[in-house]
Amino acid sequence: MARPSILYVTDLTYPARGRRYGDEDTHLSAALRTDFAVALCHPLDAADLMDSFDGVVVRNSGPVLHYQEQYDAFRAEALRRGTRVFNELTGRADMAGKQYLLDLSAGGHPVIPTAEAPDDLGRLPDVAEYVAKPKLGADSIGLEVVGPDRIAGIAAAGGMLVQPRIDFRYEVSFYFVDREFQYALHTPDKDVRWQLAPYRPSAEDLAFAQHFVDWNTVDHGIQRVDACRTTDGELLLVELEDLNPYLSLDLLEAGQRESFTAAMKDSLHRLLRR
């Protein structure tokens, strides 16, 4: 029986700071070949090629804001044709912009307080510095640290989110496949985002991360829950990445990598049979 075919979308040459997209996708696409016939393509070619495959896997393709028009066209065509895409295009977190941070903040979820409109700035705590970032942004592009005197003007101009700059002990990321926890990594040095080390989460940590994965609307795909541990010991959501989260697979032990790829293969099989 022929193996199902996968179009694996990646930009092997994207210059990601502190990450090696090409190495990760070379490893992961090779691991998938035991179960699938895999062809790699650049994200700008995905819409033209996807009809020839049973499914599409979107991986380390870089921030889509660099090719927003082409990505929007790919997304629209995939939805119109019923193409099976991994991650599913149903996500309501980073896949759809940063509106979810506003919604979660307004709903009282454990997320860094977030505001957009001038009338909402009163919901933010009074701090010495704030973080302003584009509502449609990624990879810290356009992020700026500003003083209290500037946030009203930024909010009035539109298109930006404002958050208090949180004093935290470290960042931690939780990785899931189809809502099932796989592993966690954290930053021993909080000032170096992509120098990560293994992290053993507590039951409370896992409940925190699972809350956001279950809130999201992705049944087949990979999600990364990024959080910060405040100086008071609280976890707050920084980002829920549900489009093409980098996985830091090179930092895992061999058994962990094999377990993750097995979970991803199982998810893809279920998605293609659906």
C-alpha positions as a LaTeX table, in Angstrom:
\begin{tabular}{lrrr}
\hline
Residue & $x$ (\AA) & $y$ (\AA) & $z$ (\AA) \\
\hline
Met1 & 0.00 & 0.00 & 0.00 \\
Ala2 & 1.31 & 3.43 & $-0.95$ \\
Arg3 & 2.21 & 5.76 & 1.88 \\
Pro4 & 0.08 & 8.90 & 2.26 \\
Ser5 & 1.80 & 11.93 & 0.77 \\
Ile6 & 2.69 & 15.07 & 2.72 \\
Leu7 & 3.70 & 18.50 & 1.44 \\
Tyr8 & 6.04 & 19.77 & 4.16 \\
Val9 & 6.15 & 23.58 & 4.12 \\
Thr10 & 9.34 & 25.13 & 5.46 \\
Asp11 & 11.86 & 27.86 & 4.79 \\
Leu12 & 15.14 & 26.11 & 5.49 \\
Thr13 & 17.13 & 29.32 & 5.07 \\
Tyr14 & 15.10 & 31.67 & 7.26 \\
Pro15 & 17.61 & 33.43 & 9.61 \\
Ala16 & 15.84 & 32.85 & 12.94 \\
Arg17 & 17.68 & 34.31 & 15.93 \\
Gly18 & 18.87 & 31.56 & 18.26 \\
Arg19 & 17.13 & 28.78 & 16.31 \\
Arg20 & 18.13 & 26.46 & 13.47 \\
Tyr21 & 15.00 & 26.04 & 11.35 \\
Gly22 & 16.78 & 24.04 & 8.66 \\
Asp23 & 18.25 & 21.50 & 11.07 \\
Glu24 & 14.95 & 20.94 & 12.86 \\
Asp25 & 12.94 & 20.47 & 9.69 \\
Thr26 & 15.57 & 18.23 & 8.10 \\
His27 & 15.34 & 15.94 & 11.13 \\
Leu28 & 11.57 & 16.04 & 11.47 \\
Ser29 & 10.77 & 15.55 & 7.78 \\
Ala30 & 13.18 & 12.60 & 7.69 \\
Ala31 & 11.45 & 11.05 & 10.71 \\
Leu32 & 8.05 & 11.38 & 9.00 \\
Arg33 & 9.28 & 9.46 & 5.95 \\
Thr34 & 8.85 & 6.14 & 7.74 \\
Asp35 & 5.08 & 6.65 & 7.46 \\
Phe36 & 4.60 & 9.22 & 4.68 \\
Ala37 & 5.94 & 10.20 & 1.29 \\
Val38 & 7.32 & 13.66 & 2.08 \\
Ala39 & 8.20 & 16.56 & $-0.21$ \\
Leu40 & 9.56 & 19.85 & 1.12 \\
Cys41 & 8.57 & 23.20 & $-0.36$ \\
His42 & 8.97 & 26.90 & 0.37 \\
Pro43 & 5.84 & 28.60 & 1.80 \\
Leu44 & 5.48 & 30.73 & $-1.35$ \\
Asp45 & 5.00 & 27.55 & $-3.41$ \\
Ala46 & 2.52 & 25.78 & $-1.11$ \\
Ala47 & $-0.71$ & 26.99 & $-2.74$ \\
Asp48 & 0.43 & 25.85 & $-6.20$ \\
Leu49 & 1.56 & 22.40 & $-5.04$ \\
Met50 & $-0.87$ & 21.32 & $-2.33$ \\
Asp51 & $-3.45$ & 19.67 & $-4.61$ \\
Ser52 & $-0.94$ & 16.93 & $-5.46$ \\
Phe53 & $-0.68$ & 15.72 & $-1.86$ \\
Asp54 & $-2.91$ & 14.05 & 0.71 \\
Gly55 & $-2.06$ & 16.67 & 3.34 \\
Val56 & 0.04 & 19.73 & 4.12 \\
Val57 & 2.30 & 20.18 & 7.15 \\
Val58 & 3.20 & 23.81 & 7.92 \\
Arg59 & 6.38 & 23.94 & 9.97 \\
Asn60 & 9.26 & 26.41 & 10.36 \\
Ser61 & 8.24 & 28.76 & 7.58 \\
Gly62 & 9.10 & 32.05 & 9.32 \\
Pro63 & 6.67 & 34.81 & 10.35 \\
Val64 & 3.92 & 34.97 & 7.75 \\
Leu65 & 3.86 & 38.76 & 7.96 \\
His66 & 6.84 & 38.64 & 5.57 \\
Tyr67 & 4.55 & 37.12 & 2.93 \\
Gln68 & 1.10 & 37.91 & 4.32 \\
Glu69 & $-0.69$ & 38.18 & 0.97 \\
Gln70 & 0.57 & 34.80 & $-0.23$ \\
Tyr71 & $-0.20$ & 33.14 & 3.11 \\
Asp72 & $-3.72$ & 34.54 & 3.11 \\
Ala73 & $-4.20$ & 33.17 & $-0.41$ \\
Phe74 & $-2.89$ & 29.74 & 0.65 \\
Arg75 & $-5.17$ & 29.71 & 3.67 \\
Ala76 & $-8.23$ & 30.74 & 1.67 \\
Glu77 & $-7.59$ & 28.12 & $-1.00$ \\
Ala78 & $-6.92$ & 25.36 & 1.53 \\
Leu79 & $-10.21$ & 26.13 & 3.30 \\
Arg80 & $-12.11$ & 26.31 & 0.01 \\
Arg81 & $-10.72$ & 22.99 & $-1.22$ \\
Gly82 & $-10.98$ & 21.20 & 2.12 \\
Thr83 & $-7.24$ & 20.54 & 2.17 \\
Arg84 & $-6.07$ & 18.71 & 5.28 \\
Val85 & $-3.57$ & 21.08 & 6.89 \\
Phe86 & $-1.46$ & 20.43 & 10.00 \\
Asn87 & $-1.86$ & 22.53 & 12.06 \\
Glu88 & $-5.55$ & 22.76 & 11.32 \\
Leu89 & $-6.56$ & 26.23 & 10.16 \\
Thr90 & $-9.16$ & 26.50 & 12.94 \\
Gly91 & $-6.84$ & 27.98 & 15.58 \\
Arg92 & $-7.81$ & 31.19 & 17.34 \\
Ala93 & $-4.44$ & 32.03 & 18.92 \\
Asp94 & $-1.33$ & 33.29 & 17.06 \\
Met95 & $-2.69$ & 31.80 & 13.84 \\
Ala96 & $-5.31$ & 34.55 & 13.86 \\
Gly97 & $-3.17$ & 37.41 & 15.24 \\
Lys98 & $-2.96$ & 38.72 & 18.79 \\
Gln99 & $-6.65$ & 39.39 & 19.43 \\
Tyr100 & $-6.72$ & 36.34 & 21.68 \\
Leu101 & $-4.47$ & 38.10 & 24.21 \\
Leu102 & $-7.04$ & 40.87 & 24.51 \\
Asp103 & $-9.89$ & 38.37 & 24.82 \\
Leu104 & $-8.13$ & 36.24 & 27.42 \\
Ser105 & $-7.05$ & 39.28 & 29.42 \\
Ala106 & $-10.57$ & 40.72 & 29.43 \\
Gly107 & $-11.93$ & 37.29 & 30.42 \\
Gly108 & $-9.76$ & 37.06 & 33.54 \\
His109 & $-7.50$ & 34.25 & 32.34 \\
Pro110 & $-3.93$ & 34.02 & 33.72 \\
Val111 & $-2.33$ & 36.06 & 30.95 \\
Ile112 & $-0.15$ & 39.17 & 31.00 \\
Pro113 & $-2.67$ & 42.06 & 31.18 \\
Thr114 & $-3.21$ & 43.33 & 27.65 \\
Ala115 & $-4.95$ & 46.42 & 26.26 \\
Glu116 & $-5.42$ & 47.97 & 22.85 \\
Ala117 & $-7.97$ & 50.82 & 22.96 \\
Pro118 & $-7.26$ & 54.03 & 24.91 \\
Asp119 & $-10.30$ & 53.37 & 27.12 \\
Asp120 & $-8.86$ & 50.01 & 28.19 \\
Leu121 & $-5.49$ & 51.29 & 29.40 \\
Gly122 & $-6.92$ & 51.76 & 32.89 \\
Arg123 & $-7.05$ & 47.95 & 33.24 \\
Leu124 & $-3.25$ & 47.80 & 33.13 \\
Pro125 & $-1.19$ & 48.11 & 36.32 \\
Asp126 & 0.94 & 51.19 & 36.90 \\
Val127 & 4.52 & 50.19 & 36.13 \\
Ala128 & 7.72 & 51.95 & 35.07 \\
Glu129 & 7.82 & 50.36 & 31.61 \\
Tyr130 & 5.37 & 48.85 & 29.14 \\
Val131 & 5.75 & 46.60 & 26.12 \\
Ala132 & 4.10 & 47.71 & 22.87 \\
Lys133 & 3.88 & 45.18 & 20.04 \\
Pro134 & 1.99 & 44.94 & 16.75 \\
Lys135 & $-1.37$ & 43.20 & 16.90 \\
Leu136 & $-0.39$ & 41.40 & 13.72 \\
Gly137 & 3.18 & 40.52 & 14.55 \\
Ala138 & 5.56 & 37.68 & 15.33 \\
Asp139 & 9.11 & 36.92 & 16.42 \\
Ser140 & 9.31 & 40.21 & 18.40 \\
Ile141 & 9.21 & 42.20 & 15.16 \\
Gly142 & 8.15 & 45.76 & 15.95 \\
Leu143 & 8.23 & 45.21 & 19.72 \\
Glu144 & 9.19 & 48.28 & 21.73 \\
Val145 & 9.65 & 49.01 & 25.45 \\
Val146 & 8.13 & 52.39 & 26.32 \\
Gly147 & 7.39 & 54.58 & 29.33 \\
Pro148 & 3.95 & 55.39 & 30.75 \\
Asp149 & 3.92 & 58.73 & 28.93 \\
Arg150 & 3.76 & 57.01 & 25.53 \\
Ile151 & 1.10 & 54.33 & 25.92 \\
Ala152 & $-1.87$ & 56.64 & 25.35 \\
Gly153 & $-0.45$ & 57.81 & 22.03 \\
Ile154 & 0.36 & 54.26 & 20.97 \\
Ala155 & $-3.17$ & 53.10 & 21.79 \\
Ala156 & $-4.70$ & 56.05 & 19.96 \\
Ala157 & $-2.68$ & 55.30 & 16.81 \\
Gly158 & $-4.13$ & 51.77 & 16.67 \\
Gly159 & $-2.73$ & 48.43 & 15.58 \\
Met160 & $-0.65$ & 47.88 & 18.72 \\
Leu161 & $-1.09$ & 45.97 & 21.96 \\
Val162 & 0.18 & 47.36 & 25.26 \\
Gln163 & 1.25 & 45.21 & 28.21 \\
Pro164 & 3.11 & 45.94 & 31.45 \\
Arg165 & 6.72 & 44.85 & 31.35 \\
Ile166 & 6.68 & 41.89 & 33.73 \\
Asp167 & 9.52 & 41.19 & 36.16 \\
Phe168 & 9.84 & 37.43 & 35.81 \\
Arg169 & 12.18 & 34.68 & 36.98 \\
Tyr170 & 12.21 & 32.61 & 33.78 \\
Glu171 & 10.17 & 31.70 & 30.74 \\
Val172 & 8.83 & 28.20 & 30.20 \\
Ser173 & 7.32 & 26.56 & 27.13 \\
Phe174 & 4.97 & 23.57 & 27.10 \\
Tyr175 & 4.68 & 21.52 & 23.89 \\
Phe176 & 1.51 & 19.63 & 22.90 \\
Val177 & 0.36 & 17.42 & 20.05 \\
Asp178 & $-3.43$ & 17.12 & 19.68 \\
Arg179 & $-3.96$ & 18.52 & 23.19 \\
Glu180 & $-1.62$ & 15.89 & 24.68 \\
Phe181 & 1.40 & 17.20 & 26.62 \\
Gln182 & 4.78 & 16.09 & 25.26 \\
Tyr183 & 7.58 & 17.99 & 27.05 \\
Ala184 & 8.58 & 21.34 & 28.54 \\
Leu185 & 11.65 & 23.58 & 28.32 \\
His186 & 12.62 & 26.73 & 30.22 \\
Thr187 & 15.17 & 29.56 & 30.13 \\
Pro188 & 17.73 & 29.24 & 32.96 \\
Asp189 & 18.91 & 32.73 & 31.96 \\
Lys190 & 15.77 & 34.81 & 31.52 \\
Asp191 & 17.59 & 37.27 & 29.27 \\
Val192 & 18.47 & 34.64 & 26.64 \\
Arg193 & 15.18 & 33.41 & 25.15 \\
Trp194 & 16.43 & 30.52 & 23.03 \\
Gln195 & 19.01 & 29.00 & 25.38 \\
Leu196 & 16.65 & 26.43 & 26.84 \\
Ala197 & 16.97 & 23.53 & 29.26 \\
Pro198 & 14.63 & 20.66 & 30.20 \\
Tyr199 & 11.88 & 21.53 & 32.66 \\
Arg200 & 9.89 & 19.16 & 34.85 \\
Pro201 & 6.44 & 20.73 & 35.24 \\
Ser202 & 4.33 & 20.35 & 38.35 \\
Ala203 & 0.72 & 19.25 & 38.20 \\
Glu204 & $-0.27$ & 22.90 & 38.59 \\
Asp205 & 2.01 & 23.90 & 35.70 \\
Leu206 & 0.45 & 21.29 & 33.43 \\
Ala207 & $-3.07$ & 22.36 & 34.39 \\
Phe208 & $-2.13$ & 25.95 & 33.50 \\
Ala209 & $-0.84$ & 24.97 & 30.06 \\
Gln210 & $-3.66$ & 22.50 & 29.38 \\
His211 & $-6.20$ & 25.25 & 30.08 \\
Phe212 & $-5.03$ & 27.25 & 27.07 \\
Val213 & $-4.63$ & 24.27 & 24.76 \\
Asp214 & $-8.19$ & 23.22 & 25.57 \\
Trp215 & $-9.42$ & 26.81 & 25.09 \\
Asn216 & $-8.04$ & 26.78 & 21.57 \\
Thr217 & $-9.80$ & 25.13 & 18.64 \\
Val218 & $-7.07$ & 22.92 & 17.16 \\
Asp219 & $-7.76$ & 19.18 & 17.33 \\
His220 & $-4.93$ & 18.12 & 15.01 \\
Gly221 & $-1.66$ & 19.99 & 15.36 \\
Ile222 & 1.19 & 21.19 & 17.54 \\
Gln223 & 0.73 & 23.93 & 20.11 \\
Arg224 & 3.38 & 25.67 & 22.22 \\
Val225 & 2.26 & 27.45 & 25.37 \\
Asp226 & 4.79 & 30.13 & 26.32 \\
Ala227 & 4.57 & 31.49 & 29.85 \\
Cys228 & 6.63 & 33.46 & 32.35 \\
Arg229 & 7.11 & 32.73 & 36.04 \\
Thr230 & 6.69 & 35.98 & 37.95 \\
Thr231 & 8.70 & 36.87 & 41.01 \\
Asp232 & 5.57 & 35.97 & 43.02 \\
Gly233 & 5.63 & 32.44 & 41.59 \\
Glu234 & 2.61 & 32.87 & 39.30 \\
Leu235 & 2.56 & 31.62 & 35.71 \\
Leu236 & 1.23 & 34.07 & 33.12 \\
Leu237 & 0.64 & 33.33 & 29.46 \\
Val238 & 2.99 & 35.15 & 27.09 \\
Glu239 & 1.93 & 33.52 & 23.82 \\
Leu240 & $-0.08$ & 30.59 & 22.51 \\
Glu241 & 1.68 & 29.57 & 19.30 \\
Asp242 & $-0.59$ & 27.47 & 17.08 \\
Leu243 & 0.71 & 28.19 & 13.58 \\
Asn244 & 4.31 & 26.99 & 13.22 \\
Pro245 & 5.92 & 26.79 & 16.67 \\
Tyr246 & 9.63 & 26.06 & 16.79 \\
Leu247 & 10.12 & 22.87 & 18.80 \\
Ser248 & 13.76 & 22.93 & 19.96 \\
Leu249 & 13.94 & 19.20 & 19.21 \\
Asp250 & 17.74 & 19.29 & 19.29 \\
Leu251 & 17.57 & 19.87 & 23.06 \\
Leu252 & 15.63 & 16.67 & 23.76 \\
Glu253 & 16.98 & 13.27 & 24.59 \\
Ala254 & 16.64 & 10.69 & 21.82 \\
Gly255 & 13.73 & 8.96 & 23.53 \\
Gln256 & 11.82 & 12.23 & 23.89 \\
Arg257 & 12.33 & 13.08 & 20.21 \\
Glu258 & 11.11 & 9.64 & 19.19 \\
Ser259 & 8.05 & 9.97 & 21.42 \\
Phe260 & 7.25 & 13.39 & 19.95 \\
Thr261 & 7.60 & 12.25 & 16.34 \\
Ala262 & 5.46 & 9.18 & 17.08 \\
Ala263 & 2.72 & 11.44 & 18.47 \\
Met264 & 2.96 & 13.68 & 15.40 \\
Lys265 & 2.73 & 10.70 & 13.04 \\
Asp266 & $-0.33$ & 9.37 & 14.86 \\
Ser267 & $-1.96$ & 12.80 & 14.63 \\
Leu268 & $-1.27$ & 13.05 & 10.90 \\
His269 & $-2.70$ & 9.59 & 10.28 \\
Arg270 & $-5.89$ & 10.54 & 12.13 \\
Leu271 & $-6.13$ & 13.83 & 10.24 \\
Leu272 & $-5.74$ & 12.15 & 6.84 \\
Arg273 & $-8.31$ & 9.46 & 7.70 \\
Arg274 & $-10.86$ & 12.02 & 8.86 \\
\hline
\end{tabular}
